[in-house]
Amino acid sequence: RCLSDWSSDVCSSDLYFTSSGAPVTLPLAASLTGKKLWIVMTNISGGNSFTVVTQGSDKLFTFGTCPSGGPVVCPGVTSVTFQSAVQFFSDGTRWNAAYTNQ
């Protein structure tokens, strides 16, 4: 599996581990059209969380703790906070959540 190469054409899904509080910057959605990314926190005890942010003009479409606060639908934001895991897929123009563990 190609866990460290975001741009690999061989992988349909990549896995990224993060620790509590460490932000995760997604690659540009256009660079991974049709690909999935799993982001999993390594320390999930005691209300820990991590924030996913985009680059360029990319947007996130997901459920999570939006910049406006509270676990709600986040339509077209540039950052979202999650508690333990999330899977995104790229349609080439934006990142869409396929799974969240809130």
N, C-alpha and C positions, 0 to 999 in steps of 0.2 A: 504494500500500500504506500501511496505517496503522501505521507502526512505533512511534510514540510514544504511541498511545492504547490502553492496556490494555483498556479497556471497550468498544471499538468493536464493534458488531454486524456490521460489514462484513467484518472480517478473520476467517478461520478459523485463522490462524496468525500470531503476532507474533514478531519477531526482536529480540533484545536482545544487545548487545555489552558485554563487561566486560574489564577488564585483570586481570592476575595479582594475586591477593590481594584484589581488591575483592569484597565480599560482594554477593549479589543477593537482594533480598527480594521474594518472589512476592506478587502481589495475592491477596486472598481467593479461594479456589476457587469459592465461591458466586457471585462476581461475573463469572466467566468459564466457566460451565458449557458443556461441549462445545467449548471452544477449546483450541488448542495454543500453546505458547510455545517458541521456540528460544532457547537461551542459548549464546553462542559467545565463547570467550576470544580476545582480539586478539593476545596475546603468548604463543604456545604453546611457546617454546623452554625447554630446561633444567629440566624438572620443575615448571614453574609450575602453579598450580591456583587454583580459585575455589570459594567456598562458597555454596550456595543455602540460604536460610532461609525459613520460613513465617511467617504472621501468625495471630493468634488461635488457634483450636483446630485449624487445618489441619495435616495430616500429609503427608509425602512417602513414596511407596512406589517404591523404585528400587534399582538397583545403584550402588555408588559407595563412597567411603571414609566409612563410617558413624562416628558419634561414638565407637563402641566400638573403632574402628581397623580397618584392613584393608579391601580391596575385597571386599565381601560383599553379600548381599541386605540391604537396609535396610527393614524392614517398619514403617511408621508412625513415622518420626522427624521431628524439626523442623528438622534441618540435615544436609546431605550435601556432601562436597567432591568436585569433579570436576576432571579434568585438561585438557580442551579444549572439550567441547561436550556439551549435553544437550537433549533435547526432553521437555517435560512436557505432559500433557493433564489438564484438569479434568473430573471427573465431577460437580462441584457440591458435593462434600463433602471431597475430597482431591485432591492432585496425584500423578499416576501417570507414571512414566518410560516414554516410548515409544521412546527411543533414548538411549544414552550412549556416549561415546567414551573409554573408559578404557584 
